[in-house]
Amino acid sequence: MAMPDTLRLNLTQDISVFNMTKYEVIVYSKDGNPMGNIFALCDNFTWSKTRNDAESVKFDVDLMRYEEYIANIGFGDDPYSFMETGRNDIRIKRNGVWLLGTNVIKFEYSGNEQGVTMTVSCAGYLNYYKRRYATIDYTATPQEDILWGVINACNGVYGGDYGIRRGVHIGQSINRDRHQVQKEVKSFFQQMSQIIAGVDFEFTADKLLNTYIAQGAYRPDTRLIYPGNISAYSFSRSVEAVSNYIYGIGSGNGEDAVQTPSEDTDSENYLYRREQIATYNSVSDVDTLQQNIDAIVHYGAMPVELPTITVQDGVLDLSSIGVGDTLSIQMSGSKSLAHINGYYRIESITCRVDQNGSESVDLTFDDIDINEIISLQDTSDGN
């Protein structure tokens, strides 16, 4: 039987060019005003972006230096008046261009005889909606309009307007029916992105909701090759998350609950039957339930591979490469690796930055439905 074509990749890039990248880590007030750039105080600075998920930022500051800095700009009496968990945002600029925006979610303090360190953790704007609920009632409505309609409804609730406004939609529109009661908004967004021909979304640093039929650009001239500019790799091949027969259960009790199955017989023939029960308590419509469980089978019926690939310095540039982009990867020298040859889409980027702006970058790739994705993406010459 032919090798299944589901593939996910982790790629690590080390960029050691001294002082080439300029970062700004800007604290914003609850009403959207910039309060100060604290990048010079940051140690162990890390940011990440993942397609259709919340961004993250984490860094350490020396507490004494931090309190001296905020005292000099007028916040010395109460440090939490400058930056407080749940209240303030942190937005990141890279080389003068907005990269991402987050909300401060946690401070951790650790001290010894050398001093006190404060670790700051932040999560992207999608996580505003991790504990927000909405009743959703749409028929034959473009899926991007459904997403915005849910956000707009949240904005209308007292205390529930986080400043998110509508941005742009890029690509074709697909109509959907959605009828759900008290559905968590974050998981609803992600489920809308995970169905077949679903909608990609992002929250920009300045709090615009952009949507896409396929986020990212097709970059055929960007090639990663082993042996070549890939200097090292490792990967595993696993069926631990494989499901090829799904029992879908929606709202209701017992036999009265909305129910429907989904099955992939090719996967069952290749890997034996592997079952899963998927519950969607807020889904009252069988067609919506079917779309959700069909997506589980579609994306999870074959083994997942997770190669970690290290590329040489300067092979990729984050100024031109982003989440959703499609690149070419080729590995040779072994029959077990020969199937890793084609186009792969960046699913996530994690970047560690030192105080000089030097970066170490991990990229995770996937090739599910890659030919269809390419047909929907803008074309870029790459680098």
C-alpha positions in Angstrom: 0.0 0.0 0.0 1.2 3.5 -0.8 2.7 5.6 2.0 0.0 7.9 3.6 0.6 11.5 2.7 -0.3 13.1 6.0 2.9 14.8 7.3 3.8 17.3 9.9 7.3 18.8 10.2 9.2 20.7 12.9 12.0 22.9 11.5 14.6 24.7 13.6 16.5 27.7 12.3 19.4 29.4 14.1 20.0 33.0 13.0 23.2 34.3 14.5 23.6 37.7 12.8 24.5 40.1 15.6 22.1 43.0 16.2 20.4 42.6 12.8 16.8 42.4 14.2 15.2 45.3 16.1 12.4 44.3 18.5 10.0 46.5 20.5 7.9 45.1 23.3 5.3 47.8 24.0 2.9 47.7 27.0 -0.6 49.0 26.1 -3.2 50.3 28.5 -6.7 48.9 28.7 -8.0 51.8 26.6 -5.5 51.1 23.9 -2.7 53.7 24.5 1.0 52.8 24.4 2.8 53.1 27.8 6.4 52.1 27.2 8.8 49.8 25.4 10.4 47.3 27.7 12.4 45.2 25.3 15.7 46.4 26.8 14.7 44.8 30.1 13.7 41.4 28.7 15.7 38.2 29.1 14.7 34.8 27.7 12.3 36.4 25.3 10.1 34.0 23.3 7.2 34.5 21.0 5.1 32.1 19.0 2.4 32.2 16.3 0.2 29.2 15.3 -2.4 29.1 12.6 -5.9 29.5 14.0 -4.7 29.6 17.6 -3.6 32.1 20.2 -0.2 33.7 20.0 2.1 33.6 23.0 4.8 35.8 24.5 7.0 35.0 27.5 10.0 36.8 29.0 11.9 37.5 32.2 12.8 40.9 33.8 15.0 41.7 36.7 12.4 43.1 39.1 14.6 45.9 40.5 15.5 47.2 37.0 11.9 46.9 36.0 10.6 49.0 38.9 13.4 51.6 38.3 12.3 51.9 34.7 8.6 52.3 35.4 9.3 54.8 38.3 11.2 56.9 35.8 8.2 57.1 33.5 5.7 57.9 36.3 4.5 54.5 37.6 6.7 54.1 40.7 4.0 54.2 43.4 2.1 51.2 42.0 3.8 48.8 39.6 0.5 47.2 38.7 -0.7 50.6 37.3 1.9 50.1 34.5 1.3 46.4 33.8 -1.3 44.1 35.4 -2.5 40.6 34.5 -5.7 40.5 32.5 -5.7 44.3 32.0 -2.8 45.3 29.9 -1.8 44.2 26.4 1.7 43.7 25.0 2.2 44.3 21.3 5.4 43.3 19.5 7.2 45.0 16.6 9.9 43.4 14.6 12.1 45.7 12.4 9.4 48.4 12.7 6.5 46.1 11.6 3.8 44.9 13.9 4.2 41.2 14.5 1.6 40.2 17.1 -0.5 41.3 20.0 -1.2 39.6 23.3 -2.9 40.1 26.7 -0.8 39.8 29.9 -2.1 36.7 31.7 0.5 35.8 34.4 3.3 37.1 36.6 5.7 34.6 38.3 8.2 35.8 40.9 11.4 33.9 41.9 14.1 35.3 44.2 17.5 34.4 45.6 20.6 36.2 46.9 21.3 37.6 43.4 17.9 39.3 43.1 14.2 38.8 42.1 13.1 37.7 38.6 9.6 38.4 37.3 8.4 36.1 34.5 5.7 37.5 32.3 3.4 35.3 30.2 1.0 36.6 27.6 -1.6 35.0 25.3 -3.0 36.2 22.0 -6.4 37.9 21.6 -8.2 34.7 20.7 -7.8 33.7 24.4 -10.0 36.6 25.4 -12.8 34.3 24.2 -11.6 31.1 25.9 -14.2 31.7 28.6 -16.8 33.6 26.6 -20.1 31.9 25.5 -22.5 32.8 22.7 -25.7 31.5 21.2 -25.2 31.1 17.5 -28.0 31.1 15.0 -27.1 31.5 11.3 -28.5 29.9 8.1 -26.8 30.0 4.7 -24.3 32.7 5.9 -20.7 33.2 4.7 -18.5 31.5 7.4 -16.4 34.7 7.8 -19.6 36.6 8.5 -20.5 34.1 11.2 -17.2 34.6 12.9 -17.5 38.3 12.9 -21.1 38.1 14.0 -20.1 36.2 17.1 -17.4 38.7 18.0 -19.8 41.6 17.4 -22.3 40.0 19.7 -19.7 39.6 22.4 -18.8 43.3 22.0 -22.4 44.2 22.8 -22.2 42.6 26.3 -21.3 44.8 29.3 -17.6 44.5 29.9 -17.2 42.2 26.9 -15.7 44.6 24.3 -12.0 43.9 24.1 -11.5 46.3 21.2 -11.6 43.7 18.4 -13.0 45.1 15.2 -13.5 43.6 11.7 -10.6 43.5 9.3 -10.6 41.9 5.8 -11.6 38.6 4.3 -9.3 37.2 1.6 -10.5 34.5 -0.8 -13.8 32.8 -1.6 -16.8 32.7 0.7 -18.6 29.5 1.7 -22.0 29.6 3.3 -22.7 27.6 6.5 -25.6 26.9 8.8 -24.7 27.1 12.5 -27.2 26.8 15.4 -25.6 26.3 18.8 -26.5 27.3 22.3 -24.0 28.7 24.8 -21.0 27.7 22.8 -17.5 28.7 23.9 -16.3 31.3 21.4 -12.7 30.2 21.1 -13.5 26.5 20.5 -16.2 27.6 18.0 -13.7 29.6 16.0 -11.3 26.7 16.0 -13.9 24.2 14.9 -14.9 26.5 12.1 -11.3 26.5 10.9 -10.9 22.7 11.3 -13.9 21.6 9.1 -13.2 20.7 5.5 -12.9 24.0 3.5 -13.1 25.9 6.8 -12.0 29.5 7.4 -8.6 30.6 8.6 -8.5 33.6 11.0 -6.0 35.9 12.8 -6.2 38.7 15.2 -3.7 41.4 14.3 -1.6 43.3 16.8 -4.0 46.3 16.4 -7.0 44.1 17.2 -8.5 43.5 13.7 -10.1 40.1 12.9 -8.9 39.0 9.5 -10.2 35.9 7.8 -9.0 33.8 4.9 -10.0 30.8 2.8 -6.3 29.8 3.0 -4.0 32.0 5.1 -0.4 32.4 3.8 1.4 32.5 0.4 2.6 29.9 -2.0 6.4 30.3 -2.2 7.7 27.8 -4.8 11.2 29.3 -4.9 11.9 28.7 -1.2 13.4 25.2 -1.0 14.7 23.3 2.0 16.9 20.3 1.0 18.7 17.5 2.8 21.6 17.0 2.2 21.9 20.8 1.5 20.6 23.7 3.6 19.1 21.3 6.1 21.9 20.5 8.4 20.2 18.0 10.8 16.9 16.3 11.4 15.0 13.8 13.6 11.4 12.6 13.6 8.9 10.0 14.8 6.0 8.4 13.1 3.0 7.7 15.3 -0.6 6.4 15.3 -1.4 7.5 18.8 -3.8 10.2 17.6 -5.3 8.3 14.7 -9.1 7.8 14.6 -10.9 6.3 11.6 -14.4 5.7 13.0 -16.0 8.6 14.9 -19.2 8.4 16.9 -20.5 12.0 16.9 -22.8 13.1 19.7 -24.5 16.5 19.8 -26.9 18.1 22.2 -29.6 16.1 24.0 -29.8 13.3 26.5 -29.3 9.6 25.9 -31.0 8.2 22.8 -32.6 11.7 22.2 -29.2 13.2 21.6 -28.2 14.3 18.0 -26.0 11.5 16.7 -24.1 10.6 13.5 -21.0 8.6 12.5 -18.1 9.2 10.2 -15.7 6.5 8.8 -12.5 6.1 6.7 -12.4 2.6 5.3 -9.0 3.1 3.6 -7.5 3.9 7.0 -9.3 0.9 8.6 -7.8 -1.4 5.9 -4.3 0.1 6.5 -4.3 0.4 10.3 -7.3 -1.6 11.6 -10.3 0.1 13.1 -9.5 2.9 15.6 -12.6 4.5 17.2 -13.3 7.8 19.0 -16.4 9.4 20.6 -16.6 13.1 19.8 -19.1 15.1 21.8 -20.4 18.6 20.9 -22.9 19.5 23.6 -23.9 22.8 22.0 -24.6 21.4 18.5 -28.3 20.8 17.9 -28.1 20.4 14.1 -27.0 17.0 12.6 -25.4 18.6 9.5 -23.2 20.8 11.7 -22.3 17.7 13.8 -21.4 15.8 10.6 -19.1 18.5 9.3 -17.2 18.5 12.6 -16.7 14.7 12.8 -15.9 14.4 9.1 -13.1 16.8 9.7 -11.7 14.6 12.6 -11.6 11.6 10.3 -10.2 13.6 7.3 -7.3 15.1 9.3 -6.7 12.2 11.7 -7.1 8.9 9.8 -3.4 8.4 8.9 -0.2 8.3 10.9 1.4 11.6 11.9 5.1 12.2 11.4 6.9 14.9 13.3 10.4 15.5 11.8 12.5 18.2 13.4 14.8 19.8 10.8 17.6 22.2 11.5 18.6 24.5 8.7 21.7 26.6 8.2 21.9 30.2 9.3 20.1 32.7 7.2 18.2 30.2 5.1 14.8 31.7 6.0 13.8 35.3 6.9 10.9 36.0 9.2 10.4 39.3 7.3 9.1 37.3 4.3 8.1 33.9 5.7 4.9 33.6 7.9 2.3 31.2 9.3 0.3 29.5 6.5 3.1 29.9 3.9 3.8 26.9 1.7 7.4 25.9 1.0 9.3 23.1 -0.8 11.0 20.4 1.4 13.0 17.5 0.0 14.9 14.8 1.9 17.0 12.1 0.4 19.6 9.4 1.3 17.2 6.9 2.7 14.1 5.0 1.5 12.3 5.8 4.7 12.7 9.5 4.1 12.0 9.6 0.3 8.3 10.4 0.7 9.3 13.7 2.4 9.5 15.5 -1.0 7.1 18.2 -1.9 5.3 21.3 -0.6 4.5 21.8 3.1 2.6 24.5 4.9 3.9 26.4 8.0 1.5 25.7 10.9 3.5 27.5 13.6 6.5 29.6 14.3 8.3 29.8 17.7 11.1 32.3 18.0 13.6 32.9 20.8 15.3 36.3 20.8 18.3 37.4 22.8 18.9 41.0 23.9 20.9 41.8 20.8 18.0 40.7 18.5 19.6 37.4 17.5 16.9 34.8 16.8 16.5 31.0 17.0 13.4 29.9 15.1 11.4 26.6 15.1 8.9 26.1 12.3 6.2 23.3 12.2 4.9 22.1 8.9 1.9 20.1 7.6 1.0 18.8 4.1 -2.6 17.9 4.5 -4.7 18.9 1.5 -1.6 20.7 0.2 -2.5 20.9 -3.5 -5.9 22.4 -2.7 -4.3 24.9 -0.3 -1.8 26.0 -2.9 -4.6 26.6 -5.4 -6.2 29.0 -2.9 -3.1 30.9 -1.9 -1.4 34.0 -3.3 1.8 33.3 -5.1 5.1 34.8 -3.8 8.6 34.4 -5.3 9.9 33.7 -1.8 13.6 34.0 -1.0 
